[in-house]
Amino acid sequence: MSKMQGRWGRMMGLLVSAVLAWGGLSSAHAAAPKPIIEKAAKGEQCVEATDYMRRNHMKVLNHHRDKTVIEGIRTKQHSLKECINCHASEKTGSVAAAKENFCVSCHTYAAVKIDCFDCHSTKPQTSPAMRPLTVDGAHYTHKVAAQTGIGIAVEEMAGAAK
Amino acid sequence: MSEIRSKSAQTVDSPERRRFVGAATATAAGLAIAPGVMLYQVAHGKADEQGVTSAVRWGMLVDATKCATGCNDCVSACSTENGWTPVAESKHPKQAPQWIRKLELQDPLTQMETNLPMMCQHCAEPPCVDVCPTGASFKRADGIVLVNRHTCIGCRYCMMACPYKARSLVHEPLNDTQKPDVPRGIGCVEACTFCVQKVDRGDGTTACVEACTAAGHNALVFGDMNDPESEISKRLRELPTKQVRADLNLNLGVRYHGI
C-alpha cells in the first residue's frame, strides 16, 4: 500500500511540476504577436461588416467566383478584383507581395496558405498605357494608347526596342 | 422563374394564374415603346447582375483573303490583352502557352498561299468539354468555351481531344505577371476566351479584332451570330464560309472565308 502511495505521489509530483513548467514557459513566451493589418488605402468601410468578413471572406469569394466564371456575372461588391483595388498596399502596390501586406499579414498569423495568387494578380488594374511594354506588344500597345489619348514616353518605347 | 411559380402555386386555369399572365403580358408590352423600338436589348446591353444567356452566340469570321502575310498583330494583341508571353520570348518555346497562332499554308499543287489565325473554335459541341473529368472545361451559355481554373487539375485530356490544337498548359509559375482581368496559372489548361473580360464589359469585340482593324486589314469580324442584324451575321449570309474539319460536326463559332 505504501509502495502504491509512493508511486502516486511521484506521479502527482511529476504532473504538478509539468504543469508548473508549462505555465512558466507560456508566461515567458507570450502568444504569437497579433498581425498588424494595413488599412485599406481607398474607402472607409468594407462591403460587409469587418467581423463577418474576417470569418467568411472565402465563402463570399467562392460564391462570387462561381457566378463570375460560369454565368459571367461581374458585379463589383464581392469581387476579388475590388478587394485588391481597395486593399493593395501603398508601398508595394499589392495585397500579397510583402509580409505586412493585407492578405499575407493575417494568413501568416493563422498559418493558412493562400493559393488565390497562383493565378490572380495581386495588384490593381492600371490603365492600358501603364502596361509593361514588350517588343511584340509595343506596336499594339502604342495604338491602344493613341486611341485612349494617353501617351507613351519616348524613353519607354526606346527601352522596349532594346 | 415566373413560369415555375405559376405552375407550382396554381392550377392551369385558375383566375390567379390568369391575372398573373395578364400582368406579365402588360409588362412585356410596356417594354416596347413602339413596334421595333425596345427599352432594352436582350443581346448586348447585359446588366452587371444578369448572367449570360443563350440568346447570344458569340462568333468570329476570319476572312483569309484579307489576312496579310507576315502580319502578327492579332497574336501580339492577344498576348498583350491576356498577359501570356509571346512564344518567341519564352524560355521554352515548345511548351509555351499560345492562345492564337498564325498559320501559313501552301497548296502543294498550285503553290497558292493562305494566311489565317488559328485559335479555339468555340464549338457548339466541344470535344474538350466531353472529355473533361472534373467539369472544368465548359461552354458558357453564350457559346464561349472556357476552362474553370478552380476545378482544372491539369490532366490535359482536353488538349488531346481538341482537333485544333487550340489549348495549352501553363508549365511555369507566372510569378504575379498576370493581368488583373485575366487570371491564369501554373498547372491549368487555357485557350482563347474570345476576350471574355471585354465581352462581359460590353466592348462587343476582342483584342485580335481590334488589332486587325487598327492595322487596316479588317480580316476579323466578331459578333453575335444569333442576331440577324449584327455585322457578322450579315457577312456570313453574303460570304461563302467554311468550318475547319466540318466533318466533325462540331458547329464552330469561328468561320473562315477563303480557305
Interface residues (C-beta under 8 A of the other chain):
Chain A: R65 K67 V69 I70 E71 G72 I73 R74 T75 K76 K81 I84 S94 A97 F117 D118 C119 H120 S121 T122 K123 P124 Q125 R131 T134 V135 D136 G137 H139 Y140 T141 K143 V144 Q147
Chain B: K46 D48 E49 Q50 G51 V52 N72 D73 V75 S76 A77 S79 T80 P86 A88 E89 F138 R140 A141 D142 L146 N148 R149 H150 P173 L174 D176 Q178 K179 P180 D181 P183 R184 G185 I186 C188 V196 D200 R201 A207 E210 A211 A214
